[in-house]
Amino acid sequence: MSTPTNPDEFYEKLKKQLYDTASWPAEYLYKFIVKSDVKKIAILEAIFNNMGAVIHTNESKNGKYTSISVNILMRDPHAVIEKYQEVAEKVEGVISL
């Protein structure tokens, strides 16, 4: 889920896939990669703060990048997409998987 050429089209397609593959509300697993920067990781974690998210971080072998997994109960695909958009807006250089 890196930078699409048409984000609106991409998110609409994702929303349809999410509706087709799960019964909502449902557990959803977000996966992100950021450069290993304490500020970026803190911003990303703050986006999911007070939502009951389980967050795991794992630094790459050379310490240059950090993968972040966020497991959280989401009410519907629209809410899932809102979080992806918020992360993309607030965390510079994030890669969403």
C-alpha positions in Angstrom: 0.0 0.0 0.0 2.7 2.5 -1.0 1.9 5.8 -2.7 -0.8 5.1 -5.3 -1.2 7.3 -8.4 -4.9 8.0 -7.5 -5.4 7.7 -3.7 -9.2 8.0 -3.9 -9.5 5.1 -6.3 -7.1 3.1 -4.2 -9.0 3.7 -1.0 -12.3 2.9 -2.6 -11.0 -0.4 -3.9 -9.5 -1.2 -0.4 -12.9 -0.3 1.2 -14.7 -2.7 -1.1 -12.2 -5.5 -0.4 -12.5 -5.0 3.3 -16.3 -5.2 3.2 -16.1 -8.3 1.1 -13.6 -10.1 3.3 -14.6 -9.4 6.9 -17.6 -9.1 9.1 -17.5 -5.7 10.9 -16.6 -4.7 13.5 -13.4 -6.7 13.1 -9.8 -7.0 14.2 -7.5 -5.3 11.7 -3.8 -5.5 11.5 -2.0 -2.4 10.2 1.7 -2.7 9.1 4.0 0.2 8.6 7.7 0.8 8.0 9.4 4.0 9.0 13.0 5.2 9.3 14.1 4.4 12.8 13.3 7.8 14.3 11.9 8.1 17.8 9.7 11.0 16.9 8.1 9.3 13.9 7.4 6.1 15.9 5.9 8.2 18.7 3.6 10.0 16.3 2.4 6.8 14.8 1.8 5.2 18.2 -0.1 8.3 19.3 -2.5 8.0 16.3 -3.7 4.7 17.8 -3.5 5.8 21.4 -6.5 5.2 23.7 -8.1 2.8 21.2 -7.1 -0.5 22.7 -4.5 -1.1 20.1 -1.7 -3.7 20.5 1.4 -2.2 19.0 4.6 -4.1 18.2 7.8 -2.6 16.9 10.8 -4.3 15.4 14.0 -2.6 14.3 15.7 -3.8 11.2 19.0 -5.7 11.5 21.1 -2.6 10.7 18.8 -0.3 12.8 17.9 1.9 9.8 14.2 1.1 9.7 11.5 0.0 12.2 8.4 -2.0 11.3 5.3 -1.3 13.3 2.4 -3.7 13.6 -0.9 -2.3 15.1 -3.6 -4.8 15.9 -6.9 -3.1 16.7 -10.7 -3.6 16.7 -12.1 -1.3 14.0 -15.8 -0.6 13.5 -15.9 -0.6 9.7 -13.7 -0.3 6.6 -14.2 3.5 6.5 -12.6 3.8 9.9 -9.7 1.6 8.7 -9.1 3.9 5.8 -9.3 7.1 7.9 -6.4 5.8 10.0 -4.3 5.0 7.0 -4.9 8.5 5.7 -4.1 10.1 9.1 -0.9 8.1 9.3 0.1 9.2 5.8 -0.7 12.8 6.6 1.2 12.9 10.0 4.2 10.5 9.5 6.6 11.7 6.8 8.0 8.9 4.7 5.9 6.1 6.1 5.3 3.0 4.1 2.0 1.3 4.6 1.8 -2.4 3.9 
